[in-house]
Amino acid sequence: MYQKTLDKDIEKGYIKPVIFSSIAPSRVWYLPHHPVTNPNKPGKVRRVSNAASVFKGNSLNSNILTGPDLNNNLVGLLLRFRENPVAISADIDAMLMQVGIIEKDQPSMRFLWPTSHSVKQFQYTRLVFGARCSPSTAIFVLQKTATDFAPNQMIQNLVKNSFYMDDFVHSFETVEIPQAAVSLKKTLMRAGFNLTKFVSNEQTAIDNVNDGDENSKDCHRVLGVQWNKSTDKFFHQKPSKFDTNADNYTVRKLLSLIACLFDPLGNIAPVIITTRDMERV
């Protein structure tokens, strides 16, 4: 499956083989990489590069700037998602892979790929998962897309205020207003950003943009929080390692269990805070 990921990225132009190199050694850097899977996305493998890996006291991340934090406030996004009756979420497919790296910098993002007979060299032509500059750069390009291509101020504001990295979340007053989703999708596509996996508690709001059966399920994750679109409510599931037998718990195990709960809005804070007080004992 990891090999298929490589072949797919070569086909799409995200990476390219290094056939001959006359680049000065000072501009060449090789990145360790490893496959990462997500239980919420079965069958999908992401290649993540370790740009913080140190060789002779140096690393790629130590030689590039992080850039400003351009992400919107997570709590603010979730509150605005709950503000109006018609809620919509979506995400950009392979966001980092849509942002190109200038050619002279590409040799700094090479990696090795062992085969049964040899070791091949490749280099990224797009932003790298693991590079400290990637999030800020990708968000800047996304916002520049809105400035350059948005047909009106409403779409521009949606791009600038309703994204957390590649996740779009927003709510509207009526079903008719979310038809802006069509315009938003077209605007982002002009820069190569494919806004997909639309989910809404009102099916008619996304009829013209949905390209799959994502909205057929009731429960979805919105910025890490579970959302039931049928009841239009956030909810929290008990951790998979939860044991109803209290005798099996120590304070350490209980605190470890609580740390697995993601609750940016503080919905279950009374339970978590009360339990965390045991840490002081």
C-alpha positions in Angstrom: 0.0 0.0 0.0 2.9 2.3 0.7 4.3 1.7 -2.8 0.9 2.5 -4.3 1.0 5.9 -2.5 4.4 6.6 -4.1 3.2 5.6 -7.5 0.0 7.7 -7.2 2.0 10.8 -6.1 4.4 10.4 -9.1 1.5 10.2 -11.4 0.0 13.4 -10.0 3.3 15.2 -10.1 3.6 15.7 -6.3 7.1 14.1 -6.4 9.5 13.3 -9.2 12.5 11.0 -9.5 16.0 12.4 -9.4 17.7 11.3 -12.6 20.7 13.5 -12.7 21.8 16.1 -10.2 24.2 19.0 -10.6 22.9 20.8 -7.5 25.4 22.0 -5.0 25.6 19.7 -2.0 24.8 22.5 0.3 21.2 22.7 -1.2 20.5 19.0 -1.0 18.8 17.4 2.0 17.4 13.9 2.5 14.3 13.5 4.6 13.5 10.3 6.6 9.9 9.2 6.0 7.4 6.7 7.3 3.8 5.7 6.6 1.0 6.9 8.8 -2.5 5.5 8.9 -5.6 7.0 10.5 -8.3 4.7 12.0 -10.9 7.2 10.8 -9.7 6.9 7.2 -9.3 3.1 6.6 -7.3 2.1 3.5 -5.5 5.5 3.3 -1.8 5.8 3.9 0.0 9.1 4.3 3.7 9.5 3.8 5.1 11.8 6.5 8.6 13.2 6.4 10.6 13.9 9.5 12.0 17.4 8.7 13.2 17.7 12.3 15.6 14.7 11.9 19.1 15.9 12.8 22.3 14.9 10.9 25.6 16.4 12.0 23.8 18.9 14.2 21.6 20.1 11.4 18.0 19.6 10.2 15.7 20.9 7.5 13.4 22.5 10.1 16.3 24.3 11.7 17.0 26.1 8.4 13.5 27.2 7.5 11.1 29.6 9.2 7.8 28.5 10.8 5.9 31.5 9.5 3.0 33.3 11.3 0.1 31.4 12.8 -2.6 32.0 10.3 -5.1 29.4 11.6 -8.4 30.6 12.9 -9.3 30.1 16.5 -10.6 26.6 17.0 -13.2 27.5 19.7 -14.4 30.5 17.6 -15.0 28.2 14.6 -16.9 25.7 16.6 -19.1 28.4 18.2 -19.9 29.8 14.7 -20.7 26.3 13.5 -23.4 26.2 16.3 -24.6 29.7 15.7 -27.2 29.2 12.9 -29.7 26.4 11.9 -28.0 25.2 8.7 -24.5 23.7 9.4 -22.0 22.7 6.7 -18.6 21.1 7.0 -16.2 20.0 4.3 -12.4 19.6 3.7 -9.8 20.2 1.1 -8.5 17.1 -0.5 -4.7 16.8 0.0 -4.3 20.5 0.7 -0.5 20.5 1.1 0.0 18.6 -2.1 -1.7 21.5 -4.1 0.9 24.1 -3.1 4.1 24.0 -5.2 7.7 24.4 -4.1 9.9 26.6 -6.3 12.3 24.5 -8.3 15.5 25.7 -6.7 14.3 24.6 -3.2 13.1 21.1 -4.3 16.5 19.4 -3.8 16.3 20.3 -0.1 13.3 17.9 0.1 14.6 14.7 -1.3 14.1 11.2 0.1 15.3 7.7 -0.6 13.1 4.7 -1.7 14.5 1.2 -1.4 13.5 -1.4 -4.0 14.4 -5.0 -4.4 17.4 -4.2 -6.6 18.5 -0.6 -5.7 17.7 2.6 -3.9 16.0 5.3 -5.8 16.0 9.0 -5.2 12.9 11.3 -5.3 12.2 14.9 -4.4 9.1 16.7 -3.5 7.6 19.3 -5.9 4.9 20.2 -3.3 4.7 21.1 0.4 6.0 18.4 2.8 4.1 16.9 5.7 6.4 17.5 8.6 8.1 20.7 7.4 7.6 23.5 9.9 6.7 26.0 7.2 4.0 23.9 5.5 0.9 24.9 7.5 1.5 28.7 7.4 2.4 28.5 3.7 -0.6 26.5 2.7 -3.0 28.8 4.6 -1.4 31.8 3.1 -2.0 30.4 -0.4 -5.6 29.5 0.5 -6.3 33.1 1.6 -4.5 34.5 -1.4 -6.9 32.4 -3.5 -9.8 34.1 -1.9 -8.3 37.6 -2.5 -7.6 36.8 -6.2 -10.6 34.7 -7.2 -13.5 35.2 -4.8 -16.5 36.6 -6.7 -17.8 38.6 -3.7 -17.0 39.6 -0.2 -19.1 36.8 1.3 -17.0 34.1 -0.3 -13.8 35.9 0.6 -14.9 36.0 4.2 -15.8 32.3 4.2 -12.3 31.4 3.1 -10.6 33.7 5.5 -12.8 33.0 8.6 -14.2 29.5 8.3 -11.2 27.3 7.7 -9.0 25.5 10.2 -6.2 24.3 8.0 -8.0 22.2 5.4 -11.3 21.9 7.3 -14.2 24.1 6.4 -17.0 24.6 9.0 -19.7 27.2 9.0 -23.5 27.7 9.6 -26.1 29.7 7.7 -29.4 31.2 8.6 -31.4 29.6 5.7 -31.0 26.7 3.3 -30.8 29.1 0.4 -27.7 30.9 1.6 -25.6 27.7 1.6 -25.8 27.7 -2.2 -22.7 29.8 -1.6 -21.0 26.4 -1.2 -21.2 26.0 -5.0 -19.4 29.4 -5.5 -16.9 28.6 -2.7 -16.0 25.2 -4.3 -15.5 26.8 -7.7 -13.4 29.6 -6.2 -11.0 27.2 -4.5 -10.8 24.9 -7.6 -9.3 27.8 -9.5 -6.2 27.4 -7.4 -6.3 23.6 -7.5 -8.0 23.2 -4.0 -10.7 20.5 -4.2 -13.3 21.2 -1.5 -15.0 17.9 -0.9 -16.8 15.6 1.6 -19.6 18.1 2.2 -21.8 17.3 5.2 -24.8 19.2 6.4 -27.8 18.7 8.6 -29.9 20.0 5.6 -29.4 17.8 2.6 -30.7 20.4 0.1 -28.0 22.8 1.2 -25.3 20.6 -0.4 -27.2 18.9 -3.2 -25.2 20.8 -5.9 -21.7 20.2 -4.4 -21.8 16.7 -2.9 -19.6 14.2 -4.8 -20.1 11.1 -2.6 -22.1 9.4 0.1 -20.4 11.2 3.0 -23.6 12.8 4.1 -25.4 9.5 4.3 -24.0 8.8 7.8 -25.4 10.5 10.8 -22.3 10.9 12.9 -19.2 12.8 11.8 -16.1 14.4 13.2 -16.0 18.2 13.1 -12.6 19.6 14.0 -12.1 16.6 16.3 -15.5 16.7 17.9 -18.3 14.2 17.3 -21.3 15.7 15.6 -24.7 14.0 14.9 -26.1 15.8 11.9 -29.6 14.3 12.4 -30.0 15.7 15.9 -27.6 18.6 15.2 -25.8 18.0 18.5 -22.2 17.5 19.6 -21.6 14.4 21.7 -18.7 12.5 23.3 -18.1 8.8 23.2 -16.6 7.0 26.0 -12.9 6.0 25.4 -12.4 2.6 23.8 -10.3 1.5 26.8 -12.9 2.4 29.3 -13.5 -0.3 31.9 -16.6 -0.3 34.0 -14.8 -2.1 36.9 -13.5 0.7 39.1 -11.1 -1.7 40.9 -9.0 -1.9 37.7 -8.1 1.8 37.9 -5.2 3.7 39.5 -5.0 7.5 39.4 -2.4 7.2 36.7 -4.7 5.1 34.5 -7.7 7.4 35.1 -5.7 10.5 34.2 -4.4 8.8 31.0 -8.0 7.9 30.1 -9.2 11.5 30.5 -6.3 12.8 28.4 -7.8 11.0 25.5 -11.0 13.1 25.6 -10.9 16.1 23.2 -13.2 18.8 24.5 -12.3 22.3 23.2 -15.7 23.8 24.1 -15.6 22.5 27.7 -18.9 20.6 27.4 -17.8 17.8 29.7 -15.5 20.0 31.8 -17.4 19.4 35.0 -16.6 15.7 34.8 -13.0 16.1 33.6 -12.0 18.9 36.1 -13.5 16.9 39.0 -11.5 13.8 38.0 -8.3 15.8 37.4 -8.5 17.1 41.0 -7.3 13.6 42.0 -3.9 14.5 40.5 -3.3 16.7 43.5 -3.9 13.9 45.9 
